[in-house]
Structures are given as structure tokens and as C-alpha cells.
Amino acid sequence: MSLGAPGQERYAVDNVNTFPVDYGNIDKHLATDTQTEETIHRLLNDTTAGRPDVPRILELLPDINWRLYGLRFEDAPALIGWLYGLDITDQADILRLLRATRGLDGAFSEGYAGVVGKIFRAEPEAMVKCLAQLDDDQADLICGFIAYDCDYGYREEAKDAISQTRALAEDGALADNERAAARRLLAFIDAGIG
């Protein structure tokens, strides 16, 4: 991945500010602390325990900067593939994953949409309850990813989850904010945003 020639101006992760390209000092421009990305990479690739430390990686995930991770590690797409292969059903872990969107772009976004879409198809009620805990901007972002996954990958497979979400939107046993989260998600799915 190329950021451009040294000395050129490029957009920062926020897509508002620019920074001069300086391959010798990527950290200075994209993050002040790369410990999260380095720790996740180390844990994902640690073969001494026989398998990655799933709870620890999920605990660190909300602080990941995907763009920085991709710039620092050539095998970065493996992390998205690994997450897709997990069966994430615990609401605390789902919420951690939903908060892990900083620096998503390109292939990471599409892969991330696949991960959250898979969770939605398997656990629509848990997804709705987690969406209700996010701020509006973050909830909209996640709803967009789920809608994208439903539209472009798994519309048929998502029918049951969508039906369950329609029922949740009217379920008096859910809190008001949870029913609102279900309606928000359905608005994105029904509009075909992706």
C-alpha cells in the first residue's frame, strides 16, 4: 500500500486533515501509540499457546486503528479473516467489535461488514441490544455495514434475522432504545444502504 511520494500531502485517518508523507515516521502521523496494533498482531501470530488469545484480542479491539494496522503488518487481512471465523455471541464481545471501526477503509471495510453481518445473521437480538448502546454516529456506521452485507452478500441468508429484527422493533419487552435501534437497523436494510 502506498501513501504517496515522500513530501506529498496526504489525508490523515480523519479524511479532513493532511500530513506530509514520511515513510520513516508513520507513527507520528497516524497514531501516537501503536501498542494496541502491535499487541494484537503479536497475539494473533503467537503459536506458543497453540492458538491466539481470543479474549485478549477482543478486549483490545476497540482501540485498533485498522489503517495503521494495515500499514504496519503485511498480513493484516488475516485479522479480518480470523474475526470472521470466530463465533462471537457474547454481547460484551459484540460491543467491543462494533466499537472497532477507527481507520476502516477499502478491503478492511468490506471484510468488517462481513464480520458484523455474520453476527447479525446469527444473533439479531444481541446485535440490536448492542447497537442500542452505541452513540448515533457509531450506530449508523454499523447499520450501514450490516446493510451492505445484507445487500451484497447474504440477502437470502439474512431473511430470518431481518424478520426477527422487525419483531424486535415492536417487542414491548425490549427497552425503548433497543426498539429504536431495531428500527434504525431496519431503515438502513430497507433502504439498501451499503
N, C-alpha and C positions, 0 to 999 in steps of 0.2 A: 504494500500500500504506500502510495507516495503522497506526501503533503504538499509537494511543490519544490521548487529550487530554493536553496538557501538564499535568504534575503528577501524573498517574496512575502507578501502579506497573505495570510490565510485566516479563515474564520475559526474562532475558538469553539469549544463544545456548545456554548450557548447560542451559536449561529447569529450573534449580534456583534460581539467584539472580535477584533482581528489581532493577530500576533505575527511577528516575523518568524519565518521558518528557520529553525535552528536544530538540526538533527542531533547535535551534540548535547542538547539540553531539553529534551522533550518534556521532562517532568516540570520544568519551570513554567511552561506554557499551558499544560493541560491539567496538572494537578500539583498540589503542594506535598502530597503524601501518597506514595504508591504502595504502601504496606498492604492494603487490602488486596489489591490485584496480585501482588507477589505472593501473599499468603494463600489466596485461593488457587493460584497456579501450582504452588508447591503441594498443597493438599490434594489437588486433583491428580497430580502426577506422582504422588508418593506411593511406591509399591511395597514399602516395608511392612505395612499393615495388611497387605493383600488387596485392599480396596480403598477408595477415597473416604475421607471422614465426612460423610453426608451431613450430619447435624452441624458441624463446624462451618462447612462451606455455606449451608443455607443461612446460618447465623450471620455470616459476613456479607452475604449477597446484597442487602440493601445499600451498602456503601460502595459497590463496584462502579467503576467508570468503564463502560463497555468499550468506548473508543480508545481509551488509554490501554486497556487490556489487549485489544486487538493490535495496537501499535507495538506493544512490548513483547507479545508472545505469538509466534507464527502458528501455533496450534490452537489459537483462540476459538475457532468454530467448534472445536471438540467440547468446549464447556457447554455451549448451547445444546449440542447433541446429547451430552451426558445428562443435562437437566431434563431434556425431552424423554429420556429413557427412565427417569425416576417416576415412581407413583407417589406424587405429592398429594396427600389427602388431609393432613393436619392443617387446621385453619391458621395457626401461627406461622407455619412454613409457607403456606399460600400467600399470606400477607407479606412476608419477607420477600418473596419472589415478585409480588406486584409492586413493591417499592424499589425494585432493582431496575430502573429504566434510564439512569443517567448515562448519557453518551451513546444511546442506541441509534444506529443508523444502518442503512443498507441491509446487507445479509443478516446482521445481528437482529434487526427489527423483524424481518420475516421469520427467522428462527424463533425469536422470542414470542411472536404471535402464535407460532405453532405450540410452544410450551404452554402458554396461558389458555389457548384454545383447547388443548387436550385436557387440561384441568377442568375447564368449564364443562366439556362434554361428559366427564366422569363425575364431577361434583358441582352441579349447578347451584345448589343451595349454599354450599360452602363459599363458592365464588361470589354469590350475591352478598352474603354476610361480610365477606372481606372487602368487597367494593364499597360497602356502606361505611367502612372505617377509613377510607381514603378521602383526601380533600378533592374538591370538584375537578380541578385540572388533572390530577393523577387518575381519578376515576374515569374521566373522559378519555384519557390516553389508553388506559387498559381496555375500556369498552371498544375503542377503535381497533385495538389489536385483536380482540375476540371476534369482532365483526369481520375483520379482514380474513381471519382464519376460517370463519363460517362460510364466507362468500367464495373464497378462492381455494379452499382445500377440503372442507369437511361439511358442506351444507347438509348432505343427506344424513351423515353420522350425528349431526348436531340437532336434528329434529326433536328427539326426546328431551334433550337439555333445554331447548328453546320452549317446548311445551311446558316443562316443569317451571321454567322461569316465568312464563305467563301466569301460571297458577300461583307462584310466589308473589307476584305483583299484586295479587288480590287477597293473599292469605292474611287473615286477621290475627293470626298467632305471631306473625313477624312484627318487629318494631317498625315504626313509620319510616325511619331512614333506610331500613332494609327493603321495604316495599318500593321506596323511591329508587333505590339502587337497581332493583329488578326492572323497573320501568325505564330507567336510564339506559341500561344494557339493551333492552328490547328496542328502544328507539334507535340505537346505533345499528343493531342487527337488521331491523326492518328497513332502515334507510339504505342498507347495503354499503355502509361506510367501510372502507378498507384501503 
